[in-house]
Amino acid sequence: MLSISNDTSPDIGDRILDAAASCVLAYGVQRVTLAEIARRAGVSRPTIYRRWPDTRALLAALLTRRIVGVLSDVPSRGSGREALVERIVGVAQRLRHDEVVMSVFHSEPEFAMVYIAERLGTSQQILIDAVADEIRNAQRDGSVRRGDPRQMAAMCLLITQSTIQSAQLVAPILDADALAVELAYSLNGYLKP
């Protein structure tokens, strides 16, 4: 066990989130416990409670880290609509293959539904902000139509989020490559001047 004086270091939070990801993959969301996360992270339960009030808050932080991490891992390849659409499709493809994110969507739909139908989560806000910035830039070069960049970014989020969530449903019709092509086509059509 780590000493109390060391339990506020930033890497402890990362270890806890890594342990939570490992638990999600091993047990599914519903069977994840703070006790098991603490054991895997090598910290006490109070150390976790100092950062997150409960398992749901910790899982929300885990999803935020994973989603924002994917956004960082898929850099923009320039400015303009084509680069923006390519980045959004790249992020969507990576998220569709993220075991932790998809485990949450499939094993705990009630948890995921909060961020699908009830409120925007932190990661969704970050995604909207990033896409809105790129839309603004693309509007300046004329490759994206006029309109409120934040509203347009929110619509891009809805289109893409729906694609990620429903990909399994349409897999017999749209394999991964076809899905990416159709998502790009949809986003290009929506954003085109």
Phi, psi and omega in degrees: 000144179278153179286157181299325181294337181262353189278007176254004180290148184301327182291340176296316177301318177296319178297320179295315180294322176297319178295320178298318178299317179298321178292319179301316181290325182282322190240346190085158186299317186295335183258007177286132177237152177296327179298316180290322176298314180300316180299312182293328181277345182074034179229172177273161175299320176302329177297319178292316182297336177290339181256321184225137183288337182197178183297321181298317179295321178295318179294323176297318178295323178297313179298318178301313180299316182295314184291315179294325176299319178295318178302318179292326182284344179246085184287160175289139180257032179134193178247168180103167185299315183298318178294320179297311180297318179300319180292315180300315180296321178297317177297316180300316180297318180295318180294323178297337181253006177279115185299321182290311181301312182291328176298318178295314180300319186273326184264345181221067184299330180294320178295312180295325183298330177304319183270355177263321189237343188252318182203156176282133176272174180302314182295324178294320177297318179297317178297316179299315179299315181296315181291321178299319177299317180290326176296315178305313180297318180290330175294323180296325180270001174085005182272350176237140182298165177287155179150170180290116184302323181291319177296318179294321177296321178297321179292321175300320177299314181298316180298313184289317179299318178297320179297315180297314184292326186259002184304318181297324181298320184257011182306324178294340181259317182239103175289179186302318181293314180296322178298316179297318179298314182291324176297315178299317179299316180297313181293319177299317178297321180291321186270342185299140178295000000 
